[in-house]
Amino acid sequence: MTFASTPEPPYTAVVFTSVRADDGDDTAYEATAAQMVALAGEQPGFLGVESARDPATRAGITVSYWRTAEHARRWKQVTEHLDAQRNGRARWYERYAVRIATVERGYDGP
């Protein structure tokens, strides 16, 4: 896993926690996820993303980082992202939660 390269705080983190449905469509899901990361990278204010999933439980977490909460709100309304959200609700997720936070402090270790 690679860590997002974020600036000095404050900035916004959108935390997406999910459990994947057992729909047998991992290829389409992974392709869409990769497309969304690439598209997010083209959006104003995007700082980076970190993501991990446990194949055994199908539970995962993705955190996208944005310069401001407004940048994150605009990303939520991008047409292709709206389409991916609809597919997620209809096909790919058994359960999910979204949380938006302001990062006030951050530090790295070895």
C-alpha positions as a Markdown table, in Angstrom:
| # | Residue | x | y | z |
|---|---|---|---|---|
| 1 | Met | 0.0 | 0.0 | 0.0 |
| 2 | Thr | 1.2 | 3.5 | -0.8 |
| 3 | Phe | 0.5 | 6.4 | 1.5 |
| 4 | Ala | -1.0 | 9.6 | 0.1 |
| 5 | Ser | 1.4 | 12.6 | 0.1 |
| 6 | Thr | -0.6 | 15.2 | 2.0 |
| 7 | Pro | 0.3 | 18.8 | 2.9 |
| 8 | Glu | 0.4 | 20.3 | 6.3 |
| 9 | Pro | -3.1 | 20.3 | 7.8 |
| 10 | Pro | -5.8 | 21.4 | 7.7 |
| 11 | Tyr | -7.3 | 19.4 | 4.9 |
| 12 | Thr | -10.4 | 17.2 | 4.4 |
| 13 | Ala | -10.5 | 13.4 | 4.6 |
| 14 | Val | -13.5 | 11.4 | 3.1 |
| 15 | Val | -13.5 | 8.0 | 4.8 |
| 16 | Phe | -15.5 | 5.3 | 2.8 |
| 17 | Thr | -15.9 | 2.0 | 4.7 |
| 18 | Ser | -17.6 | -0.8 | 3.0 |
| 19 | Val | -18.4 | -4.5 | 2.8 |
| 20 | Arg | -18.5 | -5.8 | -0.8 |
| 21 | Ala | -21.4 | -7.9 | -1.9 |
| 22 | Asp | -20.5 | -11.3 | -3.1 |
| 23 | Asp | -21.7 | -10.6 | -6.7 |
| 24 | Gly | -18.9 | -12.4 | -8.6 |
| 25 | Asp | -18.1 | -9.1 | -10.5 |
| 26 | Asp | -14.7 | -8.3 | -9.0 |
| 27 | Thr | -13.2 | -7.4 | -12.4 |
| 28 | Ala | -15.8 | -4.7 | -13.1 |
| 29 | Tyr | -15.6 | -3.4 | -9.6 |
| 30 | Glu | -11.8 | -3.1 | -9.6 |
| 31 | Ala | -11.8 | -1.4 | -13.0 |
| 32 | Thr | -14.4 | 1.1 | -11.8 |
| 33 | Ala | -12.4 | 1.7 | -8.7 |
| 34 | Ala | -9.2 | 2.4 | -10.7 |
| 35 | Gln | -11.1 | 4.7 | -13.0 |
| 36 | Met | -12.5 | 6.7 | -10.0 |
| 37 | Val | -9.0 | 7.1 | -8.5 |
| 38 | Ala | -7.7 | 8.4 | -11.9 |
| 39 | Leu | -10.7 | 10.7 | -12.3 |
| 40 | Ala | -10.4 | 12.0 | -8.8 |
| 41 | Gly | -6.7 | 12.8 | -9.5 |
| 42 | Glu | -7.9 | 15.2 | -12.2 |
| 43 | Gln | -10.2 | 17.1 | -9.9 |
| 44 | Pro | -9.3 | 20.4 | -8.3 |
| 45 | Gly | -8.2 | 20.0 | -4.7 |
| 46 | Phe | -7.5 | 16.3 | -4.8 |
| 47 | Leu | -4.5 | 15.4 | -2.6 |
| 48 | Gly | -4.4 | 11.6 | -2.7 |
| 49 | Val | -6.0 | 8.3 | -1.7 |
| 50 | Glu | -5.3 | 5.3 | 0.5 |
| 51 | Ser | -7.2 | 2.1 | 0.3 |
| 52 | Ala | -7.2 | -1.4 | 1.7 |
| 53 | Arg | -9.5 | -4.4 | 1.6 |
| 54 | Asp | -9.5 | -7.8 | 3.4 |
| 55 | Pro | -10.4 | -10.4 | 0.9 |
| 56 | Ala | -11.6 | -12.9 | 3.5 |
| 57 | Thr | -14.2 | -10.6 | 5.0 |
| 58 | Arg | -14.7 | -8.3 | 1.9 |
| 59 | Ala | -14.5 | -5.3 | 4.3 |
| 60 | Gly | -12.5 | -2.3 | 3.0 |
| 61 | Ile | -11.7 | 1.3 | 3.7 |
| 62 | Thr | -10.7 | 4.0 | 1.3 |
| 63 | Val | -9.7 | 7.5 | 2.4 |
| 64 | Ser | -9.5 | 10.3 | -0.1 |
| 65 | Tyr | -7.9 | 13.6 | 0.8 |
| 66 | Trp | -9.0 | 17.0 | -0.4 |
| 67 | Arg | -7.6 | 20.5 | 0.1 |
| 68 | Thr | -11.1 | 21.7 | 1.4 |
| 69 | Ala | -14.5 | 20.3 | 2.2 |
| 70 | Glu | -15.8 | 22.1 | -0.8 |
| 71 | His | -13.5 | 20.2 | -3.1 |
| 72 | Ala | -14.7 | 17.0 | -1.6 |
| 73 | Arg | -18.4 | 18.1 | -2.2 |
| 74 | Arg | -17.6 | 18.9 | -5.8 |
| 75 | Trp | -16.1 | 15.5 | -6.3 |
| 76 | Lys | -19.3 | 13.8 | -5.0 |
| 77 | Gln | -21.2 | 15.5 | -7.9 |
| 78 | Val | -18.9 | 14.5 | -10.8 |
| 79 | Thr | -21.1 | 12.6 | -13.3 |
| 80 | Glu | -18.9 | 9.5 | -13.6 |
| 81 | His | -18.6 | 9.4 | -9.8 |
| 82 | Leu | -22.4 | 9.6 | -9.4 |
| 83 | Asp | -22.7 | 6.6 | -11.9 |
| 84 | Ala | -20.2 | 4.6 | -9.8 |
| 85 | Gln | -22.1 | 5.5 | -6.6 |
| 86 | Arg | -25.3 | 4.2 | -8.2 |
| 87 | Asn | -23.6 | 0.9 | -9.2 |
| 88 | Gly | -22.1 | 0.6 | -5.8 |
| 89 | Arg | -25.5 | 0.8 | -4.1 |
| 90 | Ala | -27.2 | -1.4 | -6.6 |
| 91 | Arg | -24.5 | -4.1 | -7.2 |
| 92 | Trp | -21.3 | -3.9 | -5.3 |
| 93 | Tyr | -21.9 | -3.1 | -1.6 |
| 94 | Glu | -23.6 | -5.0 | 1.0 |
| 95 | Arg | -23.1 | -2.1 | 3.4 |
| 96 | Tyr | -21.2 | 1.1 | 3.4 |
| 97 | Ala | -20.6 | 4.3 | 5.5 |
| 98 | Val | -19.1 | 7.7 | 4.5 |
| 99 | Arg | -17.6 | 10.0 | 7.0 |
| 100 | Ile | -16.0 | 13.4 | 6.3 |
| 101 | Ala | -13.4 | 14.8 | 8.6 |
| 102 | Thr | -11.0 | 17.7 | 8.9 |
| 103 | Val | -7.5 | 16.6 | 9.5 |
| 104 | Glu | -6.0 | 19.0 | 12.1 |
| 105 | Arg | -2.7 | 17.2 | 12.7 |
| 106 | Gly | -0.6 | 14.6 | 11.0 |
| 107 | Tyr | 2.8 | 13.0 | 11.3 |
| 108 | Asp | 4.7 | 10.1 | 9.8 |
| 109 | Gly | 6.9 | 7.4 | 11.1 |
| 110 | Pro | 9.5 | 5.0 | 9.7 |
